[in-house]
Amino acid sequence: MRKNLTLATFTVATAIALAGCSAGTGGSSMPGMDHGSASSSGSAASPAAAIAGDHNAADAEFARMMIPHHAQAVQMSDVILAKNGIPAQVTALAGRIKAAQGPEIEKMTGWLKDWNEPAGMSGGHTMNGMVDNEDMTKLEAAQGRDAARLFLTHMIAHHQGAVAMAQKEGTDGKNADALKLGKDIVTAQEAEIKEMQELLGAL
């Protein structure tokens, strides 16, 4: 159920999500993750270096990975919200997920721009809990309680992946806003995991 997909697979989807979520996100998508020396030395005198000093590599990685992860959660929620015959509690949950994670995408996109960090990821990184194309197609085709079960099953694994990434940010990150968001994600999504497990058991 929990699938590890390389971020390279989601480059196009991430770009679409970033373009749709917020006007003026226009950060450069230059390749690479060239942020180690500027953020660790703290000795550079340029304005760009001063901005970079407000965060570290873990903060940038957290934002870059969580943006497409959130974008897929919003996509899955949209699929459920467009269907008829979904139990009201599941529809309400999907609405809450979309309402929470959409603004968080915008927030993290803004951070990357302010930090002069590229939005795109280089290869070699994985995100736990992402739903592959085959399972997304099954979710789109399913109806009623079958769709609700698929949504809850996939979203539980998806949330578990987000919690793991947010906990890593709590351990490795530096930026106060990113650390707070990571903590908020852990709190909110762990509660939603319990809610979804209960809903799934009742279907």
C-alpha angles and dihedrals in degrees: 000000000000110000130191111214126180115248089234088072090060100046095109094042091049092051091052092048092050092049093050101042102058138013113230097024088126101146121160116266095207111155125255137044100256100167107100104094099040095050097042103044098052088193101100114109102205121109090241090056091050090055091046090053090067090071141025136220092274091057092052092046091048092054095043093050098040095051096066090036091056090042091060091048089054090048092052091048091051090053091055095042090055094056131089124224097035114142110260094238091055092048090049091051092050089051092052092048091052093046092051102040100042093065090042089057089054091047094052092044088055091050093055090050093048091047092050088238123146115250094217123084128226119231127277099058124113134197120209120226099024115148116233125227094260094055092043089054090051090051091050092050097045123094138202119344092354089060091046091052093050091047094050094044094051095040093053090057090042092053091047089056091050092049090053091051092046092050089052089053089052090055101039107023130100110186112097095218093048091047090051092049091049090053091047091050092052092049096045099041096045087055091048091049090058090046092050093048089054092046091048091050090054096052 
